[in-house]
Amino acid sequence: MLLTEKNTTTVDRRIRRDFASGDLGRVHRKIETTFEHGQWWVSCRNCSCQFSVCDTNGPFDFEQVSGGDPLLCPDED
Ligand SMILES: [Zn+2]
């Protein structure tokens, strides 16, 4: 079973850590994690964009499934 298919607090903590330490974490700072339909999702409480959490050999990967308002979370780079 993939880690991203496990509904545990350990996986939740790793998702938050991996998201926050990546490029996306610099843009979307107020996130919410949910376990739904057998997998994890990350959504931004500020701009409402949503990501599907994907398992890799390294840090978790975050695939954007719906866009948020770029004015609410501007990419400052
Ligand atoms: Zn955002």
N, CA, C, O and the ligand as a Tripos MOL2 file, in Angstrom:
@<TRIPOS>MOLECULE
protein
  309   307    78     0     0
PROTEIN
NO_CHARGES

@<TRIPOS>ATOM
      1 N           0.8420   -1.1990    0.0000 N.3       1 MET1
      2 CA          0.0000    0.0000    0.0000 C.3       1 MET1
      3 C           0.8830    1.2580    0.0000 C.2       1 MET1
      4 O           1.8650    1.3510    0.7360 O.2       1 MET1
      5 N           0.5080    2.1970   -0.8300 N.am      2 LEU2
      6 CA          1.2620    3.4450   -0.8930 C.3       2 LEU2
      7 C           1.0230    4.2610    0.3810 C.2       2 LEU2
      8 O          -0.0440    4.1880    0.9910 O.2       2 LEU2
      9 N           2.0290    5.0320    0.7640 N.am      3 LEU3
     10 CA          1.8950    5.8950    1.9500 C.3       3 LEU3
     11 C           0.7160    6.8580    1.7990 C.2       3 LEU3
     12 O          -0.0020    7.1530    2.7530 O.2       3 LEU3
     13 N           0.5440    7.3380    0.5560 N.am      4 THR4
     14 CA         -0.5090    8.3290    0.3190 C.3       4 THR4
     15 C          -1.9080    7.7170    0.3760 C.2       4 THR4
     16 O          -2.9060    8.4320    0.2780 O.2       4 THR4
     17 N          -1.9800    6.3840    0.5350 N.am      5 GLU5
     18 CA         -3.2890    5.7320    0.6890 C.3       5 GLU5
     19 C          -3.5610    5.3920    2.1480 C.2       5 GLU5
     20 O          -4.5640    4.7560    2.4690 O.2       5 GLU5
     21 N          -2.6510    5.8240    3.0390 N.am      6 LYS6
     22 CA         -2.8170    5.5370    4.4660 C.3       6 LYS6
     23 C          -3.2920    6.7810    5.2050 C.2       6 LYS6
     24 O          -2.6730    7.8420    5.1320 O.2       6 LYS6
     25 N          -4.3840    6.6290    5.9040 N.am      7 ASN7
     26 CA         -4.9510    7.7480    6.6630 C.3       7 ASN7
     27 C          -4.3930    7.7400    8.0810 C.2       7 ASN7
     28 O          -5.0660    7.3130    9.0190 O.2       7 ASN7
     29 N          -3.1500    8.2190    8.2320 N.am      8 THR8
     30 CA         -2.5290    8.2630    9.5540 C.3       8 THR8
     31 C          -1.9670    9.6650    9.8090 C.2       8 THR8
     32 O          -1.7110   10.4220    8.8720 O.2       8 THR8
     33 N          -1.7800    9.9960   11.0830 N.am      9 THR9
     34 CA         -1.2450   11.3140   11.4240 C.3       9 THR9
     35 C           0.2100   11.4440   10.9820 C.2       9 THR9
     36 O           0.6770   12.5480   10.7030 O.2       9 THR9
     37 N           0.9290   10.3170   10.9170 N.am     10 THR10
     38 CA          2.3180   10.3470   10.4560 C.3      10 THR10
     39 C           2.3810   10.8030    8.9990 C.2      10 THR10
     40 O           3.2110   11.6390    8.6410 O.2      10 THR10
     41 N           1.5050   10.2540    8.1660 N.am     11 VAL11
     42 CA          1.4710   10.6450    6.7610 C.3      11 VAL11
     43 C           1.0240   12.1060    6.6410 C.2      11 VAL11
     44 O           1.5810   12.8670    5.8490 O.2      11 VAL11
     45 N           0.0320   12.4850    7.4190 N.am     12 ASP12
     46 CA         -0.4520   13.8690    7.4260 C.3      12 ASP12
     47 C           0.6920   14.8450    7.7310 C.2      12 ASP12
     48 O           0.8610   15.8560    7.0500 O.2      12 ASP12
     49 N           1.4650   14.5220    8.7600 N.am     13 ARG13
     50 CA          2.5970   15.3930    9.1300 C.3      13 ARG13
     51 C           3.6180   15.4840    8.0130 C.2      13 ARG13
     52 O           4.1620   16.5560    7.7500 O.2      13 ARG13
     53 N           3.8860   14.3380    7.3390 N.am     14 ARG14
     54 CA          4.8740   14.3570    6.2480 C.3      14 ARG14
     55 C           4.3810   15.1700    5.0700 C.2      14 ARG14
     56 O           5.1640   15.8680    4.4270 O.2      14 ARG14
     57 N           3.0860   15.0870    4.7770 N.am     15 ILE15
     58 CA          2.5130   15.8750    3.6850 C.3      15 ILE15
     59 C           2.7000   17.3580    3.9790 C.2      15 ILE15
     60 O           3.1440   18.1180    3.1190 O.2      15 ILE15
     61 N           2.3560   17.7670    5.2090 N.am     16 ARG16
     62 CA          2.4890   19.1760    5.5760 C.3      16 ARG16
     63 C           3.9420   19.6440    5.5050 C.2      16 ARG16
     64 O           4.2300   20.7510    5.0490 O.2      16 ARG16
     65 N           4.8520   18.7800    5.9670 N.am     17 ARG17
     66 CA          6.2720   19.1300    5.9550 C.3      17 ARG17
     67 C           6.7880   19.2420    4.5180 C.2      17 ARG17
     68 O           7.4580   20.2150    4.1740 O.2      17 ARG17
     69 N           6.4780   18.2450    3.6750 N.am     18 ASP18
     70 CA          6.9640   18.2490    2.2970 C.3      18 ASP18
     71 C           6.3710   19.4160    1.5060 C.2      18 ASP18
     72 O           7.0580   20.0420    0.6980 O.2      18 ASP18
     73 N           5.0910   19.7000    1.7460 N.am     19 PHE19
     74 CA          4.4570   20.8150    1.0270 C.3      19 PHE19
     75 C           5.1140   22.1320    1.4350 C.2      19 PHE19
     76 O           5.4730   22.9480    0.5860 O.2      19 PHE19
     77 N           5.2640   22.3260    2.7370 N.am     20 ALA20
     78 CA          5.8010   23.5880    3.2620 C.3      20 ALA20
     79 C           7.2490   23.8190    2.8410 C.2      20 ALA20
     80 O           7.6640   24.9660    2.6760 O.2      20 ALA20
     81 N           8.0300   22.7420    2.6630 N.am     21 SER21
     82 CA          9.4490   22.9100    2.3480 C.3      21 SER21
     83 C           9.6970   23.0360    0.8460 C.2      21 SER21
     84 O          10.8240   23.3120    0.4350 O.2      21 SER21
     85 N           8.6700   22.8390    0.0210 N.am     22 GLY22
     86 CA          8.8300   22.9640   -1.4260 C.3      22 GLY22
     87 C           8.4410   24.3530   -1.9240 C.2      22 GLY22
     88 O           8.0740   25.2320   -1.1430 O.2      22 GLY22
     89 N           8.5290   24.5280   -3.2380 N.am     23 ASP23
     90 CA          8.1830   25.8140   -3.8550 C.3      23 ASP23
     91 C           6.7270   26.2010   -3.5760 C.2      23 ASP23
     92 O           6.4180   27.3720   -3.3530 O.2      23 ASP23
     93 N           5.8330   25.1940   -3.5910 N.am     24 LEU24
     94 CA          4.4120   25.4860   -3.3950 C.3      24 LEU24
     95 C           4.1530   26.0660   -2.0130 C.2      24 LEU24
     96 O           3.2600   26.8960   -1.8380 O.2      24 LEU24
     97 N           4.9280   25.6320   -1.0410 N.am     25 GLY25
     98 CA          4.7500   26.0960    0.3310 C.3      25 GLY25
     99 C           5.0780   27.5660    0.5130 C.2      25 GLY25
    100 O           4.5950   28.2140    1.4410 O.2      25 GLY25
    101 N           5.9140   28.0870   -0.3940 N.am     26 ARG26
    102 CA          6.2540   29.5100   -0.3140 C.3      26 ARG26
    103 C           5.1140   30.3650   -0.8560 C.2      26 ARG26
    104 O           4.9670   31.5290   -0.4820 O.2      26 ARG26
    105 N           4.3070   29.7770   -1.7420 N.am     27 VAL27
    106 CA          3.1900   30.5150   -2.3430 C.3      27 VAL27
    107 C           1.9210   30.3270   -1.5140 C.2      27 VAL27
    108 O           1.2130   31.2880   -1.2120 O.2      27 VAL27
    109 N           1.6430   29.0640   -1.1500 N.am     28 HIS28
    110 CA          0.4230   28.7490   -0.4070 C.3      28 HIS28
    111 C           0.8090   28.3980    1.0270 C.2      28 HIS28
    112 O           1.2930   27.2990    1.2960 O.2      28 HIS28
    113 N           0.5940   29.3280    1.9310 N.am     29 ARG29
    114 CA          1.0980   29.1580    3.2990 C.3      29 ARG29
    115 C           0.0690   28.6160    4.2820 C.2      29 ARG29
    116 O           0.4280   28.0100    5.2910 O.2      29 ARG29
    117 N          -1.2090   28.8340    3.9900 N.am     30 LYS30
    118 CA         -2.2430   28.3580    4.9170 C.3      30 LYS30
    119 C          -2.9670   27.1750    4.2980 C.2      30 LYS30
    120 O          -3.9540   27.3490    3.5830 O.2      30 LYS30
    121 N          -2.4800   25.9820    4.5700 N.am     31 ILE31
    122 CA         -3.0560   24.8130    3.9010 C.3      31 ILE31
    123 C          -3.8740   23.9410    4.8450 C.2      31 ILE31
    124 O          -3.7860   24.0250    6.0700 O.2      31 ILE31
    125 N          -4.6690   23.1040    4.2010 N.am     32 GLU32
    126 CA         -5.5110   22.1630    4.9020 C.3      32 GLU32
    127 C          -5.3040   20.8170    4.2270 C.2      32 GLU32
    128 O          -5.2740   20.7490    2.9980 O.2      32 GLU32
    129 N          -5.1620   19.7460    4.9950 N.am     33 THR33
    130 CA         -5.0190   18.4130    4.3990 C.3      33 THR33
    131 C          -6.2880   17.6210    4.6910 C.2      33 THR33
    132 O          -6.8590   17.7220    5.7760 O.2      33 THR33
    133 N          -6.7180   16.8370    3.7170 N.am     34 THR34
    134 CA         -7.8900   15.9820    3.9290 C.3      34 THR34
    135 C          -7.6340   14.6190    3.3090 C.2      34 THR34
    136 O          -6.9440   14.4970    2.2970 O.2      34 THR34
    137 N          -8.2030   13.5990    3.9330 N.am     35 PHE35
    138 CA         -8.1440   12.2520    3.3780 C.3      35 PHE35
    139 C          -9.5370   11.9200    2.8770 C.2      35 PHE35
    140 O         -10.4760   11.7900    3.6620 O.2      35 PHE35
    141 N          -9.6670   11.7820    1.5550 N.am     36 GLU36
    142 CA        -10.9660   11.5590    0.9300 C.3      36 GLU36
    143 C         -10.7980   10.6740   -0.2930 C.2      36 GLU36
    144 O          -9.7840   10.7610   -0.9860 O.2      36 GLU36
    145 N         -11.7760    9.8260   -0.5670 N.am     37 HIS37
    146 CA        -11.7380    8.9100   -1.7120 C.3      37 HIS37
    147 C         -10.4660    8.0700   -1.7010 C.2      37 HIS37
    148 O          -9.9130    7.7730   -2.7600 O.2      37 HIS37
    149 N          -9.9960    7.6810   -0.5110 N.am     38 GLY38
    150 CA         -8.8490    6.7920   -0.4070 C.3      38 GLY38
    151 C          -7.5020    7.4200   -0.6440 C.2      38 GLY38
    152 O          -6.5100    6.7140   -0.8240 O.2      38 GLY38
    153 N          -7.4460    8.7530   -0.6490 N.am     39 GLN39
    154 CA         -6.1440    9.3960   -0.8150 C.3      39 GLN39
    155 C          -6.1340   10.7880   -0.1730 C.2      39 GLN39
    156 O          -7.1630   11.3100    0.2550 O.2      39 GLN39
    157 N          -4.9330   11.3630   -0.1240 N.am     40 TRP40
    158 CA         -4.7670   12.6720    0.5190 C.3      40 TRP40
    159 C          -4.8610   13.8230   -0.4790 C.2      40 TRP40
    160 O          -4.4900   13.6970   -1.6460 O.2      40 TRP40
    161 N          -5.3650   14.9390    0.0170 N.am     41 TRP41
    162 CA         -5.4890   16.1680   -0.7680 C.3      41 TRP41
    163 C          -4.9730   17.3280    0.0720 C.2      41 TRP41
    164 O          -5.0910   17.3280    1.2970 O.2      41 TRP41
    165 N          -4.4030   18.3080   -0.6020 N.am     42 VAL42
    166 CA         -3.9860   19.5350    0.0680 C.3      42 VAL42
    167 C          -4.7750   20.6690   -0.5600 C.2      42 VAL42
    168 O          -4.8260   20.7920   -1.7840 O.2      42 VAL42
    169 N          -5.3840   21.4890    0.2640 N.am     43 SER43
    170 CA         -6.0290   22.6750   -0.2990 C.3      43 SER43
    171 C          -5.5540   23.9110    0.4490 C.2      43 SER43
    172 O          -5.2200   23.8620    1.6330 O.2      43 SER43
    173 N          -5.5350   25.0200   -0.2820 N.am     44 CYS44
    174 CA         -5.0740   26.2770    0.2870 C.3      44 CYS44
    175 C          -6.2790   27.0180    0.8550 C.2      44 CYS44
    176 O          -7.2720   27.2290    0.1580 O.2      44 CYS44
    177 N          -6.1880   27.4060    2.1070 N.am     45 ARG45
    178 CA         -7.3130   28.0890    2.7500 C.3      45 ARG45
    179 C          -7.4190   29.5330    2.3000 C.2      45 ARG45
    180 O          -8.4270   30.1990    2.5390 O.2      45 ARG45
    181 N          -6.3790   30.0060    1.6530 N.am     46 ASN46
    182 CA         -6.3780   31.3930    1.2020 C.3      46 ASN46
    183 C          -6.9630   31.5390   -0.2070 C.2      46 ASN46
    184 O          -7.8790   32.3340   -0.4140 O.2      46 ASN46
    185 N          -6.4390   30.7750   -1.1790 N.am     47 CYS47
    186 CA         -6.8710   30.9370   -2.5770 C.3      47 CYS47
    187 C          -7.7380   29.7850   -3.0810 C.2      47 CYS47
    188 O          -8.2550   29.8490   -4.1970 O.2      47 CYS47
    189 N          -7.9060   28.7160   -2.2650 N.am     48 SER48
    190 CA         -8.7810   27.5780   -2.5950 C.3      48 SER48
    191 C          -8.2600   26.6350   -3.6680 C.2      48 SER48
    192 O          -9.0140   25.7810   -4.1340 O.2      48 SER48
    193 N          -7.0100   26.7530   -4.0770 N.am     49 CYS49
    194 CA         -6.4920   25.7800   -5.0430 C.3      49 CYS49
    195 C          -6.3410   24.4320   -4.3360 C.2      49 CYS49
    196 O          -6.2310   24.3690   -3.1110 O.2      49 CYS49
    197 N          -6.3380   23.3520   -5.1290 N.am     50 GLN50
    198 CA         -6.2830   22.0240   -4.5430 C.3      50 GLN50
    199 C          -5.2670   21.1370   -5.2430 C.2      50 GLN50
    200 O          -5.0860   21.2160   -6.4580 O.2      50 GLN50
    201 N          -4.6080   20.2960   -4.4620 N.am     51 PHE51
    202 CA         -3.5770   19.3980   -4.9820 C.3      51 PHE51
    203 C          -3.8680   17.9700   -4.5440 C.2      51 PHE51
    204 O          -4.3510   17.7170   -3.4410 O.2      51 PHE51
    205 N          -3.5560   17.0450   -5.4490 N.am     52 SER52
    206 CA         -3.6030   15.6310   -5.1300 C.3      52 SER52
    207 C          -2.1930   15.2400   -4.6860 C.2      52 SER52
    208 O          -1.2120   15.6220   -5.3240 O.2      52 SER52
    209 N          -2.0890   14.4820   -3.5960 N.am     53 VAL53
    210 CA         -0.7750   14.0970   -3.0810 C.3      53 VAL53
    211 C          -0.3450   12.7830   -3.7220 C.2      53 VAL53
    212 O          -1.0750   11.7940   -3.6570 O.2      53 VAL53
    213 N           0.8450   12.7660   -4.3460 N.am     54 CYS54
    214 CA          1.3360   11.5860   -5.0500 C.3      54 CYS54
    215 C           2.5760   11.0370   -4.3730 C.2      54 CYS54
    216 O           3.4430   11.7880   -3.9260 O.2      54 CYS54
    217 N           2.6450    9.7250   -4.3040 N.am     55 ASP55
    218 CA          3.7870    9.0580   -3.7070 C.3      55 ASP55
    219 C           4.9610    9.0300   -4.6830 C.2      55 ASP55
    220 O           4.7740    8.8160   -5.8810 O.2      55 ASP55
    221 N           6.1670    9.2460   -4.1690 N.am     56 THR56
    222 CA          7.3850    9.0930   -4.9600 C.3      56 THR56
    223 C           8.4090    8.4210   -4.0550 C.2      56 THR56
    224 O           8.1220    8.1230   -2.8950 O.2      56 THR56
    225 N           9.5980    8.1850   -4.5850 N.am     57 ASN57
    226 CA         10.6530    7.6290   -3.7390 C.3      57 ASN57
    227 C          11.2180    8.6700   -2.7890 C.2      57 ASN57
    228 O          11.7810    8.3340   -1.7470 O.2      57 ASN57
    229 N          11.0650    9.9410   -3.1550 N.am     58 GLY58
    230 CA         11.5550   11.0290   -2.3140 C.3      58 GLY58
    231 C          10.4070   11.7160   -1.6090 C.2      58 GLY58
    232 O           9.4770   11.0670   -1.1310 O.2      58 GLY58
    233 N          10.4790   13.0660   -1.5470 N.am     59 PRO59
    234 CA          9.3790   13.8200   -0.9390 C.3      59 PRO59
    235 C           8.0940   13.6390   -1.7480 C.2      59 PRO59
    236 O           8.1410   13.3540   -2.9440 O.2      59 PRO59
    237 N           6.9650   13.8030   -1.0960 N.am     60 PHE60
    238 CA          5.6880   13.6810   -1.7990 C.3      60 PHE60
    239 C           5.6070   14.7050   -2.9170 C.2      60 PHE60
    240 O           6.1950   15.7840   -2.8470 O.2      60 PHE60
    241 N           4.8580   14.3340   -3.9520 N.am     61 ASP61
    242 CA          4.6480   15.1920   -5.1010 C.3      61 ASP61
    243 C           3.2270   15.7500   -4.9990 C.2      61 ASP61
    244 O           2.3260   15.0760   -4.4990 O.2      61 ASP61
    245 N           3.0330   16.9810   -5.4730 N.am     62 PHE62
    246 CA          1.7120   17.5980   -5.3690 C.3      62 PHE62
    247 C           1.2380   18.0160   -6.7520 C.2      62 PHE62
    248 O           1.8090   18.9040   -7.3840 O.2      62 PHE62
    249 N           0.1880   17.3570   -7.2010 N.am     63 GLU63
    250 CA         -0.3360   17.5990   -8.5390 C.3      63 GLU63
    251 C          -1.5730   18.4850   -8.4220 C.2      63 GLU63
    252 O          -2.5470   18.1280   -7.7590 O.2      63 GLU63
    253 N          -1.5190   19.6330   -9.0670 N.am     64 GLN64
    254 CA         -2.6200   20.5850   -8.9390 C.3      64 GLN64
    255 C          -3.8640   20.0750   -9.6590 C.2      64 GLN64
    256 O          -3.8000   19.7320  -10.8390 O.2      64 GLN64
    257 N          -4.9820   20.0250   -8.9650 N.am     65 VAL65
    258 CA         -6.2270   19.5500   -9.5780 C.3      65 VAL65
    259 C          -7.2350   20.6860   -9.7750 C.2      65 VAL65
    260 O          -8.1380   20.5810  -10.6060 O.2      65 VAL65
    261 N          -7.0810   21.7600   -9.0170 N.am     66 SER66
    262 CA         -7.9130   22.9250   -9.3070 C.3      66 SER66
    263 C          -7.1500   24.1810   -8.9110 C.2      66 SER66
    264 O          -6.4130   24.2030   -7.9260 O.2      66 SER66
    265 N          -7.3460   25.2080   -9.6990 N.am     67 GLY67
    266 CA         -6.5900   26.4310   -9.5200 C.3      67 GLY67
    267 C          -7.2290   27.3530   -8.5020 C.2      67 GLY67
    268 O          -8.4360   27.3050   -8.2660 O.2      67 GLY67
    269 N          -6.4150   28.1780   -7.9130 N.am     68 GLY68
    270 CA         -6.9330   29.1740   -6.9980 C.3      68 GLY68
    271 C          -6.8840   30.5470   -7.6620 C.2      68 GLY68
    272 O          -6.6560   30.6610   -8.8660 O.2      68 GLY68
    273 N          -7.0980   31.5630   -6.8730 N.am     69 ASP69
    274 CA         -7.0240   32.9280   -7.3790 C.3      69 ASP69
    275 C          -5.5790   33.4200   -7.2160 C.2      69 ASP69
    276 O          -5.1080   33.6060   -6.0940 O.2      69 ASP69
    277 N          -4.8660   33.6320   -8.3620 N.am     70 PRO70
    278 CA         -3.4600   34.0180   -8.2610 C.3      70 PRO70
    279 C          -3.2470   35.3650   -7.5630 C.2      70 PRO70
    280 O          -2.1420   35.6690   -7.1140 O.2      70 PRO70
    281 N          -4.2900   36.1500   -7.4760 N.am     71 LEU71
    282 CA         -4.1520   37.4390   -6.7720 C.3      71 LEU71
    283 C          -4.1080   37.2290   -5.2630 C.2      71 LEU71
    284 O          -3.5310   38.0370   -4.5350 O.2      71 LEU71
    285 N          -4.7200   36.1400   -4.7940 N.am     72 LEU72
    286 CA         -4.7350   35.8580   -3.3590 C.3      72 LEU72
    287 C          -3.4390   35.2510   -2.8800 C.2      72 LEU72
    288 O          -2.9940   35.5180   -1.7640 O.2      72 LEU72
    289 N          -2.8170   34.4150   -3.7410 N.am     73 CYS73
    290 CA         -1.5370   33.7930   -3.4090 C.3      73 CYS73
    291 C          -0.5650   34.0580   -4.5410 C.2      73 CYS73
    292 O          -0.2680   33.1470   -5.3140 O.2      73 CYS73
    293 N          -0.0550   35.2860   -4.6660 N.am     74 PRO74
    294 CA          0.8470   35.5880   -5.7790 C.3      74 PRO74
    295 C           2.1880   34.8760   -5.6220 C.2      74 PRO74
    296 O           2.7080   34.7470   -4.5130 O.2      74 PRO74
    297 N           2.7380   34.4170   -6.7390 N.am     75 ASP75
    298 CA          4.0610   33.8070   -6.7350 C.3      75 ASP75
    299 C           5.0880   34.9320   -6.7730 C.2      75 ASP75
    300 O           5.1960   35.6550   -7.7620 O.2      75 ASP75
    301 N           5.8320   35.0680   -5.6960 N.am     76 GLU76
    302 CA          6.7270   36.2270   -5.5770 C.3      76 GLU76
    303 C           8.0840   36.0420   -6.2500 C.2      76 GLU76
    304 O           8.8920   36.9700   -6.2810 O.2      76 GLU76
    305 N           8.3380   34.8580   -6.7840 N.am     77 ASP77
    306 CA          9.6520   34.6360   -7.4300 C.3      77 ASP77
    307 C           9.7210   35.3470   -8.7780 C.2      77 ASP77
    308 O          10.7410   35.2760   -9.4620 O.2      77 ASP77
    309 ZN         -3.0610   29.6490   -2.1050 Zn       78 ZN78
@<TRIPOS>BOND
     1     1     2 1
     2     2     3 1
     3     3     4 2
     4     3     5 am
     5     5     6 1
     6     6     7 1
     7     7     8 2
     8     7     9 am
     9     9    10 1
    10    10    11 1
    11    11    12 2
    12    11    13 am
    13    13    14 1
    14    14    15 1
    15    15    16 2
    16    15    17 am
    17    17    18 1
    18    18    19 1
    19    19    20 2
    20    19    21 am
    21    21    22 1
    22    22    23 1
    23    23    24 2
    24    23    25 am
    25    25    26 1
    26    26    27 1
    27    27    28 2
    28    27    29 am
    29    29    30 1
    30    30    31 1
    31    31    32 2
    32    31    33 am
    33    33    34 1
    34    34    35 1
    35    35    36 2
    36    35    37 am
    37    37    38 1
    38    38    39 1
    39    39    40 2
    40    39    41 am
    41    41    42 1
    42    42    43 1
    43    43    44 2
    44    43    45 am
    45    45    46 1
    46    46    47 1
    47    47    48 2
    48    47    49 am
    49    49    50 1
    50    50    51 1
    51    51    52 2
    52    51    53 am
    53    53    54 1
    54    54    55 1
    55    55    56 2
    56    55    57 am
    57    57    58 1
    58    58    59 1
    59    59    60 2
    60    59    61 am
    61    61    62 1
    62    62    63 1
    63    63    64 2
    64    63    65 am
    65    65    66 1
    66    66    67 1
    67    67    68 2
    68    67    69 am
    69    69    70 1
    70    70    71 1
    71    71    72 2
    72    71    73 am
    73    73    74 1
    74    74    75 1
    75    75    76 2
    76    75    77 am
    77    77    78 1
    78    78    79 1
    79    79    80 2
    80    79    81 am
    81    81    82 1
    82    82    83 1
    83    83    84 2
    84    83    85 am
    85    85    86 1
    86    86    87 1
    87    87    88 2
    88    87    89 am
    89    89    90 1
    90    90    91 1
    91    91    92 2
    92    91    93 am
    93    93    94 1
    94    94    95 1
    95    95    96 2
    96    95    97 am
    97    97    98 1
    98    98    99 1
    99    99   100 2
   100    99   101 am
   101   101   102 1
   102   102   103 1
   103   103   104 2
   104   103   105 am
   105   105   106 1
   106   106   107 1
   107   107   108 2
   108   107   109 am
   109   109   110 1
   110   110   111 1
   111   111   112 2
   112   111   113 am
   113   113   114 1
   114   114   115 1
   115   115   116 2
   116   115   117 am
   117   117   118 1
   118   118   119 1
   119   119   120 2
   120   119   121 am
   121   121   122 1
   122   122   123 1
   123   123   124 2
   124   123   125 am
   125   125   126 1
   126   126   127 1
   127   127   128 2
   128   127   129 am
   129   129   130 1
   130   130   131 1
   131   131   132 2
   132   131   133 am
   133   133   134 1
   134   134   135 1
   135   135   136 2
   136   135   137 am
   137   137   138 1
   138   138   139 1
   139   139   140 2
   140   139   141 am
   141   141   142 1
   142   142   143 1
   143   143   144 2
   144   143   145 am
   145   145   146 1
   146   146   147 1
   147   147   148 2
   148   147   149 am
   149   149   150 1
   150   150   151 1
   151   151   152 2
   152   151   153 am
   153   153   154 1
   154   154   155 1
   155   155   156 2
   156   155   157 am
   157   157   158 1
   158   158   159 1
   159   159   160 2
   160   159   161 am
   161   161   162 1
   162   162   163 1
   163   163   164 2
   164   163   165 am
   165   165   166 1
   166   166   167 1
   167   167   168 2
   168   167   169 am
   169   169   170 1
   170   170   171 1
   171   171   172 2
   172   171   173 am
   173   173   174 1
   174   174   175 1
   175   175   176 2
   176   175   177 am
   177   177   178 1
   178   178   179 1
   179   179   180 2
   180   179   181 am
   181   181   182 1
   182   182   183 1
   183   183   184 2
   184   183   185 am
   185   185   186 1
   186   186   187 1
   187   187   188 2
   188   187   189 am
   189   189   190 1
   190   190   191 1
   191   191   192 2
   192   191   193 am
   193   193   194 1
   194   194   195 1
   195   195   196 2
   196   195   197 am
   197   197   198 1
   198   198   199 1
   199   199   200 2
   200   199   201 am
   201   201   202 1
   202   202   203 1
   203   203   204 2
   204   203   205 am
   205   205   206 1
   206   206   207 1
   207   207   208 2
   208   207   209 am
   209   209   210 1
   210   210   211 1
   211   211   212 2
   212   211   213 am
   213   213   214 1
   214   214   215 1
   215   215   216 2
   216   215   217 am
   217   217   218 1
   218   218   219 1
   219   219   220 2
   220   219   221 am
   221   221   222 1
   222   222   223 1
   223   223   224 2
   224   223   225 am
   225   225   226 1
   226   226   227 1
   227   227   228 2
   228   227   229 am
   229   229   230 1
   230   230   231 1
   231   231   232 2
   232   231   233 am
   233   233   234 1
   234   234   235 1
   235   235   236 2
   236   235   237 am
   237   237   238 1
   238   238   239 1
   239   239   240 2
   240   239   241 am
   241   241   242 1
   242   242   243 1
   243   243   244 2
   244   243   245 am
   245   245   246 1
   246   246   247 1
   247   247   248 2
   248   247   249 am
   249   249   250 1
   250   250   251 1
   251   251   252 2
   252   251   253 am
   253   253   254 1
   254   254   255 1
   255   255   256 2
   256   255   257 am
   257   257   258 1
   258   258   259 1
   259   259   260 2
   260   259   261 am
   261   261   262 1
   262   262   263 1
   263   263   264 2
   264   263   265 am
   265   265   266 1
   266   266   267 1
   267   267   268 2
   268   267   269 am
   269   269   270 1
   270   270   271 1
   271   271   272 2
   272   271   273 am
   273   273   274 1
   274   274   275 1
   275   275   276 2
   276   275   277 am
   277   277   278 1
   278   278   279 1
   279   279   280 2
   280   279   281 am
   281   281   282 1
   282   282   283 1
   283   283   284 2
   284   283   285 am
   285   285   286 1
   286   286   287 1
   287   287   288 2
   288   287   289 am
   289   289   290 1
   290   290   291 1
   291   291   292 2
   292   291   293 am
   293   293   294 1
   294   294   295 1
   295   295   296 2
   296   295   297 am
   297   297   298 1
   298   298   299 1
   299   299   300 2
   300   299   301 am
   301   301   302 1
   302   302   303 1
   303   303   304 2
   304   303   305 am
   305   305   306 1
   306   306   307 1
   307   307   308 2
@<TRIPOS>SUBSTRUCTURE
     1 MET1         2 RESIDUE 1 A MET
     2 LEU2         6 RESIDUE 1 A LEU
     3 LEU3        10 RESIDUE 1 A LEU
     4 THR4        14 RESIDUE 1 A THR
     5 GLU5        18 RESIDUE 1 A GLU
     6 LYS6        22 RESIDUE 1 A LYS
     7 ASN7        26 RESIDUE 1 A ASN
     8 THR8        30 RESIDUE 1 A THR
     9 THR9        34 RESIDUE 1 A THR
    10 THR10       38 RESIDUE 1 A THR
    11 VAL11       42 RESIDUE 1 A VAL
    12 ASP12       46 RESIDUE 1 A ASP
    13 ARG13       50 RESIDUE 1 A ARG
    14 ARG14       54 RESIDUE 1 A ARG
    15 ILE15       58 RESIDUE 1 A ILE
    16 ARG16       62 RESIDUE 1 A ARG
    17 ARG17       66 RESIDUE 1 A ARG
    18 ASP18       70 RESIDUE 1 A ASP
    19 PHE19       74 RESIDUE 1 A PHE
    20 ALA20       78 RESIDUE 1 A ALA
    21 SER21       82 RESIDUE 1 A SER
    22 GLY22       86 RESIDUE 1 A GLY
    23 ASP23       90 RESIDUE 1 A ASP
    24 LEU24       94 RESIDUE 1 A LEU
    25 GLY25       98 RESIDUE 1 A GLY
    26 ARG26      102 RESIDUE 1 A ARG
    27 VAL27      106 RESIDUE 1 A VAL
    28 HIS28      110 RESIDUE 1 A HIS
    29 ARG29      114 RESIDUE 1 A ARG
    30 LYS30      118 RESIDUE 1 A LYS
    31 ILE31      122 RESIDUE 1 A ILE
    32 GLU32      126 RESIDUE 1 A GLU
    33 THR33      130 RESIDUE 1 A THR
    34 THR34      134 RESIDUE 1 A THR
    35 PHE35      138 RESIDUE 1 A PHE
    36 GLU36      142 RESIDUE 1 A GLU
    37 HIS37      146 RESIDUE 1 A HIS
    38 GLY38      150 RESIDUE 1 A GLY
    39 GLN39      154 RESIDUE 1 A GLN
    40 TRP40      158 RESIDUE 1 A TRP
    41 TRP41      162 RESIDUE 1 A TRP
    42 VAL42      166 RESIDUE 1 A VAL
    43 SER43      170 RESIDUE 1 A SER
    44 CYS44      174 RESIDUE 1 A CYS
    45 ARG45      178 RESIDUE 1 A ARG
    46 ASN46      182 RESIDUE 1 A ASN
    47 CYS47      186 RESIDUE 1 A CYS
    48 SER48      190 RESIDUE 1 A SER
    49 CYS49      194 RESIDUE 1 A CYS
    50 GLN50      198 RESIDUE 1 A GLN
    51 PHE51      202 RESIDUE 1 A PHE
    52 SER52      206 RESIDUE 1 A SER
    53 VAL53      210 RESIDUE 1 A VAL
    54 CYS54      214 RESIDUE 1 A CYS
    55 ASP55      218 RESIDUE 1 A ASP
    56 THR56      222 RESIDUE 1 A THR
    57 ASN57      226 RESIDUE 1 A ASN
    58 GLY58      230 RESIDUE 1 A GLY
    59 PRO59      234 RESIDUE 1 A PRO
    60 PHE60      238 RESIDUE 1 A PHE
    61 ASP61      242 RESIDUE 1 A ASP
    62 PHE62      246 RESIDUE 1 A PHE
    63 GLU63      250 RESIDUE 1 A GLU
    64 GLN64      254 RESIDUE 1 A GLN
    65 VAL65      258 RESIDUE 1 A VAL
    66 SER66      262 RESIDUE 1 A SER
    67 GLY67      266 RESIDUE 1 A GLY
    68 GLY68      270 RESIDUE 1 A GLY
    69 ASP69      274 RESIDUE 1 A ASP
    70 PRO70      278 RESIDUE 1 A PRO
    71 LEU71      282 RESIDUE 1 A LEU
    72 LEU72      286 RESIDUE 1 A LEU
    73 CYS73      290 RESIDUE 1 A CYS
    74 PRO74      294 RESIDUE 1 A PRO
    75 ASP75      298 RESIDUE 1 A ASP
    76 GLU76      302 RESIDUE 1 A GLU
    77 ASP77      306 RESIDUE 1 A ASP
    78 ZN78       309 GROUP 0 **** ****
